[in-house]
């Protein structure tokens, strides 16, 4: 996604020189915190390669809300838009290559290229659909059903994410996840 965004702006020769410095490429190691819970989100991140997770702390336990992979954008949207403290931490799970854009520069890009608003609106709606699905799953599905859904619909998570983060995402302990996985064999 970031490549198509950059390509779109590169094709606008008049603005490329003005905007190219907006896109800050970074390489980060695993377990690197891009945004801490309680901080104000000042950047949106676009993953070129790697994996990030969004999580929050509940009574000393981290609860994973979502995983992000290549070609996805990540921000604590609520904090990014409202300038309120983030409810989440965003952390790398594996070494990650990403591009970041500051809030001010992102707003300027959206103002200059209004058609980009539709693209980001679709991304935000998709994210809220994911949250609603996760919320309903936690209410109505058993841990076994949640794990089965993960295997069937999100195999990338099973392949690349450590088991203790998957357990946290499913709302169960790593021991419970191990039992569920052993029953599947």
N, C-alpha and C positions, 0 to 999 in steps of 0.2 A: 504494500500500500504506500509506504513512504517513497519508494522508487517512482511510482506513478505520479505522486504529488510533486516530487522534485522535477520529474520530467515535464510535467505541466507548466511549472514555473520557468524551467530552462527554455521552453519554447517561446516564452514571452521575453524576448531579448531585452526589451526596455526595462523590465523589472528584475531580471535575474541578478544583475550586479548589485542591486539594492537589497535583495532578499537572500542571496546564497549564504551569507554569514548567519542567518537565522537557524540553519540546520547544523547542530553540533553533534558530530559523531564521537562515540565513546566506546571503549572496551572495558567491561567491568568483570571482576572475578565472581565466582559463585559465593553466595551468602553476603552479597553486597546490598546494603539498604539504600535505595534510591530516595525513598520518602518514609519518614517515621510517623507513626501514629501521633497525632497532636501537632504535627508541623503543618504549615500552609503549603499546599501544592502550587508550585510556581512553574512547573514544566509538564508537558505531555511527552510521553516516550513512545517511540516506534521501534519495534523489535525487528532487527535485520536477521539476527541469528541468536538463538538461545531460548531461555525459559525464565519467566518471572512468576511470582505468586503474590497475591494480595491477601493479607491476613490481618487479624486484629487480636488483641489480648483480652481474654476473659478470665479473670481471677488467676492470673499467672500462667494460663494455658493459651498457646496460640491456636487460633481457629482460622483455617484457610477458607477463603471465600471463593477465589477464582485463580485459575492458571492462565498464563498468556504465552503464546509461542510466536514463531516467525510470522511477519506480516500483520501483526496485531498492534493496536495502539493501547497504551496504558496510562491512566492518570487516576487520581482520586477525584473523580469528576465533580463531586459535591464540593470539595475544597477548592479545586481548580476554578470553578465557576463562581463560588460565593465568597472565596477568600477566608473561609472559616477553617479551623483546624481539621486536619484529616482524621477520619474515623479509622483509617487503615494504614498499614505499613506495606510498602512495595519493595520486594526483595528478590534478588536473582537466585535461582536454583542451580544454574550451571553458568559457566562463563558466557557472557552475553555481549553481543555487538548491537548497539542501538543508536538512534538519532533522537536528540531532544530538541524541543522548541519551547521557548519561554511563553508564558501566558500573554504578555504584551505583544510579542511577535506573532503568536498564533492568532490573536484577535486582529492584528493588522493584515495577516494573510486572508482571513475570512472576510474582512472588509474589502480588500482588493479583489478577491476571487469569491464572490457570493455563492457560486455554484458548489464550492467546497462545503458549504453549510449543510447541503443535502446529504453529502457523503458522511459527514460526521454525525448528522442526525440519525442516519440509518445505523451507524455503529453504536450510538447510545441506545437506540431502541432495541437492538440485538442484545446489548448487555443487560438491559432491564428484563428482556424475555428470559435470559439465562438466570438472572436473580429470582424471577418468579418461579421458574421451573425448579431451581434448587430449593427455594422456600417450600413449595408444595411437596416436593420429594421428601424433605425432612419431616413433614407432617404425616403424609399418607403411606410412604414406602418403608419397608423394612430395610435394615442395613444390607441384607443380601440382595434385595431388589435394586438398591442404589448402586451397589458394586456391579451388578449385572448390566445396568444401564451404562455405567462408566466404561466397561469392557466393550460393549456393543457400539456405543456412540462416540466415545472419546479415547480410542486406543492409544493415542499419542501420550496421554497422561499416564497410562499404565506403563508404557515403554520408557518414559523419560523422568518421571517424578519419583523421588524416594517414597517408600511405603508409609513412613510416619506422616508425611504431608498428605498423602492420599487418605489415610485414616482420619486426619484432622478435617479434610474436605468433606468426607462422608459422615462426619459427626460421631465417629466411633474411636475406640482405642486401637493402637497398633496390634495388640494381642487379639482383639476381636477381628480385625482385618485378616490377621494370619489364620485364624480359625475358618473364616469365610473362604479364603483362598484355598485352604487345605481341603475343604468340602467340595470345592469345584473340581478337584483332580480326580 
